[in-house]
Amino acid sequence: MTKIVVTDYIEPDLKWEEDELGKLEGVEFEYHQLKFAPQDELIAAVRDADVIVVNMSPFPAEVIEALDNCKLIIRHGIGYDNVDPEACTRRGIRLANIPDYCATEVAEHAMALLLACVRKVMPGRKLLEDCSAAGNWDFTPLGKVFRFEGKTVGIVGCGRIGGRVYRMLGGFGVKRMVVDPYIDNRQMGALGITETYTLDEMLPQADFVTIHTPLNDETRGMFDEPQFKLMKETAYLINTARAGMIVTAALIKACKEGWIAGAGIDVYDQEPPPPDLELFDLPNVTLAPHMGWASEEAGWAIRVKILDDIRAYLRGEPPRYTVNEDVEEVLGGKAYRT
């Protein structure tokens, strides 16, 4: 009997998964809502699981070390900062993610936030209400509005999502500057990129900067006061990746003191963010509720892809994407990647 446990989920229910897995022999399926559960309750639910699907429940080393049977943890999403990959490797557990289910949606959302900043959509709504109440137009509070065409956009990370943003920007007549030390010649050729830049080279030139990197030790806190001070006073920062790439206190200071023109933000250090988050009070910051992933199509795509990975496990095959590829050395096999 193979035991599969879902720790927490954002779908209305998991009846579809239950029905699909019910068609397979020798499968026991459980699902819970343990996102905010005490650690001992989480461990009790997953201790004897063979496969674990986790959305936002925290899986630090203490939880992973308590697992008796687990061979595969599937992160329901792209990022995996709530799971300790090194602890998974030590225990011979493959950690999989689903990096290809919502790349288009996140890229579109980044563009939406960027263009909302370009056209000052959120301040414009406030101006509309004020002018409606006054009975006359006064655009003075809006400040300067600049044409997007001819501007420079810096793309930090040019993988699945950043690459799509790069392509989407192609029709706007802007200069695109890519910061990605890991992009290879094949990817550059496919996108038509002829040159890449360091972050310090790009920041003083860009009118807009959009972040599309994973959160890890290399990227955590990469936007702090020194980086904001390199940016133009007319520049905007867009983040649809992970909040940890930006030091929030530094962003607030940069927006309040005019180091940059503003920001478009979809991700937060605490989610949902607390009501006293100072970003709520800044008129030059456009905020969204971490919905870059959201679409009907993506919602079903991730469910199908997770079931595909579970079926692969039951056939004795690896998942489509393994985060901790070094686990293969522990398991005595080769690294799998598609």
ABEGO torsion letter per residue (X at the ends): XBBBBBABBABABAAAAAAAAAABBGBBBBBBBAAABBAAAAAAAAAABABBBBBABBBBAAAAAABAABABBBBBEABAAABBAAAAAAAGBBBBBBAAAAAAAAAAAAAAAAAAAAAGAAAAAAAAAAAAAAGBBBAAAAEBBBBABGBBBBBBEBBAAAAAAAAAAAAAGBBBBBBBAABBAAAAAAAGBABBBBAAAAAAABABBBBABBBBAAABGABBAAAAAABBAABBBBBABBAAABBAAAAAAAAAAGABAEBBBABBABOBBBAABAAAABAABBBBBGAAABBAAAAAAAAAAAAAAAAAAAAGBBBABBABAAAAAAAGBBBBBX
